């Protein structure tokens, strides 16, 4: 079997097996959004409030929170500094939501999916730590930052400045940062349970429905 055919088979297998995880991840996201809504109501500030937009603009202007490029309307993304997924358990709350270019938003997902971070304690911190001096030559995140700032000295400086801007930004929301850190530890086990239960339910229910469908077809 040719190498290209093996690669095609691998991609198709991965796409097929991803379906039940997509369902479970969506329900985890819904749960994190509900936790976010309750916390924002309790602390009386929401991400879509004008006051919060002013905070974002004061620190980042109209630039990507990571690479600093000017954001274009069709090339920007709402970015959760601590990824809003079952690994990072970030919330949709003030202090964790900024704007980024789509390229940084996409590249940061590698750090957001790592179970045990090595370079930093947070997903965003890890993303901005790939300065090409701490990882191996095959690191895609380091490669990305080299494409933005080829010069070693400039890259180290710019990544450090980006980290400092984000820390300054989050310092405006101490209550949100403190509460979200506490909640993260409290809900970690519940989120894992929800994820597994959703996977099992989706697999069992889909199997049941498809089985009933084909029994009906066979009787026609």
N, C-alpha and C positions, 0 to 999 in steps of 0.2 A: 504494500500500500504506500502511495506516495506521501511525502511530508505534507504537501498542501492539502491532500484529502484528509489526513489525520487532523490537521488544523481545522478544517471545515467541520469534521465530525465533532471535535471538541467544542467548538462554538455553538453548534446546534444542540448538543447535550446540555451545555450550561444554560442556554436560553430556555430549554424545556424544564429543567429542574428548578428554575428561578420562580416559577409561577406561585407556588404556595408561600414562598418567602415574601413575595411582593404583597400578598394579602395580609400576612402577619405584620409586616413593616408598616403598612398603611394604618392598621389598628393601633399599633404602638404610637405612631405619629398623632392619631386622633386623641389618644390618652394624654400625650405630652402637651397637646394644644389645650386640652381641658384643664390640666394642672396650671398651665400658663395663664389661662383666662381667669382662674380663681385667684392666683397670686397677684395679677395685675389689678384686679378689682379690689383686693384687700389693701394693696399699697397705693391705690388711686392714681395710677399712671399706666396708659396703654401705649403700645408701639405705634398705633395710628393717630395718637394725639399730636397736635401741632407743637406742643411744648417739647415732645420727644424729638420730632423732626428738627427742631431748632438745635437741640443738643448734638445731633448727628452732623448737621451742617457746620456748626461751630468748630468741631474737631477735624472733620474730614473734608469739608467743603463739598464740592461735586466730584470728588475723586474716589477711586477704589481704596478701600480701607487697607488693602495689602500692598499692591504695587504702586499705588498713587497715580495711576493713569486717569485722565479725564473721562468721566463716565458718559457714554452715549446712550440715548433712550432705549435703543434696541440691543444694547450690548451690556446691560447691567442686570444684576440679580440681587434679590434679598438674601443676605448672608447671615447665618447663625454662627457666631464666633465659636461657640461650643456646639458642635453639630447636633441637630435635632433628630437623633436616632437612638436605637437601643444600646449602642456602645457608649456614646458620649453623654446622652441624656440631657442635651441642651434644651432650653425652653425659649418660647417665643415671647420674650419679656424685654423691657428696657435694660440696656447694658449688654445684651447678647445679640441684638439685631442691628446690622449696619447694611451698607450697600457695597457691592464689589463688582468688578468686571466678571463677565461670564467665564473667562479663562481662569482667573484665580479661584472662582467658585467651583469650577470643575476640578482643578488640580488639588485643591485642599481636601477633596473627598477621600484621598488616600489616607491622610492622617486621621480623618474623622472615623474611619473604619478600623483603626488599629486597636486591638484589645488592650495592650500594654504599651503605652507611649514610652519612648526612651529619651528623646531630645527635650521634652518639656512636659509639664503637667496637664496642659490643655491642648485641644486640637489645633486651635489657631496659633498657639505658641510653638507647637511642633512644626507646623507648616512654615512659620517664619524662621525656624532654626536650621533649615536646609541650606546652609551657606557654602556647601561643597567642601567643608573641612571636617565634618563630623560623620559623614556617611561614605559608603563605598562608591566606586565609579559608576555602578549601575543604577544609582538612585535617580528615579524619574523626577522627583521633586527638586533635587539639586540641579538637575539638567534644566528644569523649567526656569529656575531663578537665574541660572547662567545665561539663558536666552534673553532675560529681561535686562540683566546687568552683567555683561561679560567681564568687566574689570573686577578683580577680586576685592580690592579695597572698597570700591563703590558699592558692591553687592553687600558686603558685611555691614557697611554704614547704613545703607537704605533699609535693610531688614531690621536692624536695631532700632532705627527711627520709627518704622512701622509698628514694632512691638511697643515702643514707648507711647505712641499715639493711642493705641488701643488700651493700654493700662490707664492712661490719663482719662480716656473716655469712660471706662468702666468705673473709675473712682467717683464719678458723678452719681452712681447708683449703688451705694454701699448696702442698702437694705435688700435690694433685689439680688445682688451678688451673694450676700450672706445666706439669704433664705433659699436661693436656688442650689447652693452648695449643700445645705442641709437636706433639702428635698431629694437631691440626686442620690444621696446615700440611702435615704429611706425607701425610695421607689425602685432601686436597682433590681432587687429580687422579684418584686411584683411585675416589673416590665419583662423580665426573662420568662416568668410564668405565663404572662399574657401572650408573649410571642410564641411559646411552645404550644399553648392551648389553641391559639388561632391556627397554627400550622396543622395540628391534629384535626381540628374541626373542619378546616377547609378540605383536607385530604379525604376524611371520612365522608363528609356530606357530598362532595363532588363525586366520589366513587359510588355512593348510594344513588344519586340522581342519574348518573350516566348508566349505571346498571339497570335501573328501572326503564330508562329510555330504550335501551337495546332489547330488553325483554318485550316491550311493547312492539318494537319493530319486528322482532322475530315471530310475533303472533299474527302479524298482518298477512 
